[in-house]
Amino acid sequence: MTRTIKNITVLGSGRWGTAMAIYLSRKDFKVTLQCHFKNEYEQLIKTDRAPNLPNYSCDKKISFVIDFNEALRDADMLVISTPVAFLRGVLEKISSLKKETVIVSINKGIENESLLTVPEIIRSYLPGQPLAHLGGPCFPEGLLSDKSPAAETIACEDEELAKQLQDLFSTPQFRVYRSHDLKGVAILGAIKNIYAIAAGIAEGFGMFEEATAVLVTRGLAEMKRFCQVMGISQDTLYGLSGLGDLALTCYSMKSSHNKNFGKRLGSGESLKVILETMEGKIAEGYYTTKALWEISRKKEIELPLCNMVYQVIYQNKPIKEGLLELMNRPLKVED
């Protein structure tokens, strides 16, 4: 069954949510952007530009609201970009969603308390809604560029809906692949942020490019080990939402909040100062590190890099000591 999708609501006016709203409005959908913060709403109303994405105009094509259910009343599709730490607070306020409204999550993370992925949290609140997750190696500027190609994966268990969403999101500059591995696409998009933090720590600590290459490669090995235990497809691991997203976030020089978070740690800033001065930006890997550490402990999965990042962030281990422990582990066959 082909669904009629004309009205789209985006929850969350952060960089990624705003970029997606602009992108979809350019495709001539009627787009409403729901703002969590009054100052963001007021600036959008006044200037048509979001405070965290000032170089891109909404072109007078997007409606802005604060009230959740006003934003959802006529939505044929709901795009969720709310950070995972605040997701439940948003979902529990939803009361006026049509049962046929398609939900597409574009946020990345694992909830610390429940260890659930974004689609799993959404399903716990909205179990009957058609659901998909869009993930892969793309930053807001890449999505909105007409000069540089980008690609992501739409994951949906309903093949017909997956094909419709694949067509809906695709343009000549933004190619969308499809997958049935909803959990895999969601969870790999979350855990690669941990290795981006590790790459940032190495750079901030003054290490050379070789260290980043090692961290990306061994980070991928840890993700492979994790996928084998959790039953996640190798196609997903080596696809856009796995290897693709890992490479982008670890090598990004300016756009990765997670790498910049790690770089500041590596250069000697305290965690408290970093968290207090991120100016509304969120490094999801900060939260995901704790969640993956908990999962690896319960499932007995060996993830040395993740463990090092966890110890640096949550146990105040000196970075030099953590790196030395990694390099002095028993020598082994490459896996």
Secondary structure, 3 states (H helix, E strand, C coil): CCCCCCEEEEECCCHHHHHHHHHHHHCCCEEEEECCCHHHHHHHHHHCCECCECCCCCCCCEEEECCHHHHHCCCCEEEECCCHHHHHHHHCCCCCCCCCCEEEECCCCECCCCCCEHHHHHHHHCCCCCEEEEECCCCHHHHHCCCCCEEEEEECCCHHHHHHHHHHHCCCCEEEEEECCHHHHHHHHHHHHHHHHHHHHHHHCCCCHHHHHHHHHHHHHHHHHHHHHHCCCHHHHCCHHHHHHHHHHHHCCCCCHHHHHHHHHHCCCCHHHHHHCCCCCCCHHHHHHHHHHHHHHHHCCCCHHHHHHHHHHHCCCCHHHHHHHHHCCCCCCCC
